[in-house]
Amino acid sequence: MSWSSYELLTGFGLVFLAVYYYFVANFNFWRDQSVKGPKPLPFFGNVIDIMLGRSSLGDYLSKVYEEFKDEPLIGIFTRRTPVIIVKDPELIKDVLIKDFSTFADRGFTINPRVDPLSQHLFSLEPQRWRPLRHKLSPTFTSGKLKEMFYLLVECADHFEEYLDKQVELDSVIECREITAKFTTDVIGSCAFGLKMNALGEEESQFRTVGRKVFHISGMKFIKMRIREAAPWLLDLLPAVFYDHEINDFFIESMRQTMEYRRKNNVKRADFVDLLMEIRDNPSKVGDIELDDILITAQAFVFFIAGFETSSTTISNALYELALNPAVQDKLRNEIRETLKSCDGQLKYETIKSMSYMDKVFNETLRKYPPVTTIMRRSMEPYTFSGTKVTIPARTRVWIPAYAIQRDPAIYPDPDTFDPERFSEENKRSRHSSFFLPFGDGPRNCIGMRFANFQSKVGLVKILKNYRVEVCDKTPIPYVNNPKAFLLAPTGGIHLKFTKVAS
């Protein structure tokens, strides 16, 4: 039986109409709820620029935020899936804190066959997240951080020596790479119990693999978009999506570390010790099966989140300090005076006492939150307080932290770098949901304290000896990389380092 051209065209037309209908049938969802939002496009919804790598999620949501600035809730679509953007601070507080039990899920799809290391605290479903979070939290208390602080200082001393050598070779330095080497050493020491030697070697294996985790090549970008649009393909073609270099390297490194400690009875009061204790006492975490992969996944997220977010934050702070020399001089004076008062010793209490440093750190995170959008997914139907908007279970909820923290109605003249926004008086005058670099509520960033101290120690080691200034390679203005998973500049941050008199 042969098909005529007319029959073939008719068949293709019907298939196209069916696919078209599938993608647009849901587009009345927000209109029926009287929730305003931009008009979606067939097949793409509202995220065509993000899918094609023409805009970062933070930049896109900033545009939507401004376009619908008087709306507490905004409705958009990722392809055909409804997503609600929450702007109102009280509603944000409801989602993250008050009604957390409804929004305990971040909404990430985990495929252990393809991404075994994705089974970590950041992306785990609530059933496994709750007991693991409870047992891992002691590692990040002030007391534990004090115990590990000597490891941080050791890495910082090596960083100081390395920086001196680099400046001798060339006064213009790409800050994100050099600070990433520092934070790689710190996280490697505290999370894996290993000396990463990212500062001592030009291409240490940990730094090479760490760089690959966040490098978005053309093929990796395509795979990311396929995974988002058709996650069922991962089960059909796991070999295509599995990254042997990253997964095998971290799993084997963690296995060797734990085996060495067990055989030699090594104790370092760090993250590895806690993970080993949890694995050796499975009754402490209920019905979770704690194998080497799940244990490694927790160390993996500590590593990737700790080195990338902190190195970027240090670099962004240096960038703003180079553009604002008066702020830089004031911070350097505080650093030197504080160190002088404690005989030059860098201690936990030393960092904690630097009030202006804290303001600079927070203002940096206001302008450049590494995670631009806080994501949740409803676990049951939910009606937003004071509205008639009801969302069904499994609806995605996005909180646009980047847009909120650059809203001129909340932070006047938001492009200006002004640490005094974080004076005690100014902080009290703002709603707590207007500053969310680490999220909020029970599922906030578990490593918040560690990131705070790691970044500040790095800044101390740089600024006590060097002045940073803009140069011909400095990116002005700062342009967000549209393909980066975390907030990052396009092309890096180059600054000139000049030795200052002691």
Secondary structure, DSSP 8 states (H G I E B T S, - for coil): ----HHHHHHHHHHHHHHHHHHHHTTTTHHHHTT------BTTTBT-HHHHTTSS-HHHHHHHHHHHTTT-SEEEEEETTEEEEEE--HHHHHIIIIITGGGS-B------TTT-GGG-STTT--HHHHHHHHHHHGGGGSHHHHHHHHHHHHHHHHHHHHHHHHHHHH-SEEEHHHHHHHHHHHHHIIIII-S---TTTSTT-HHHHHHHHHH---HHHHHHHHHHHH-TTHHHH-HHHH--HHHHHHHHHHHHHHHHHHHHHT---SSHHHHHHHHHH-GGGGTT----HHHHHHHHHHHHHHHHHHHHHHHHHHHHHHHH-HHHHHHHHHHHHHHHHHTTT---HHHHHT-HHHHHHHHHHHHH--SS--EEEE-SS-EE-TTS--EE-TT-EEEE-HHHHTT-TTTSSSTTS--GGGGSHHHHHHS-GGG--TT--STTS-TTHHHHHHHHHHHHHHHHTTEEEE--TTS-SS--B-TT-SS--BTT--EEEEEE---
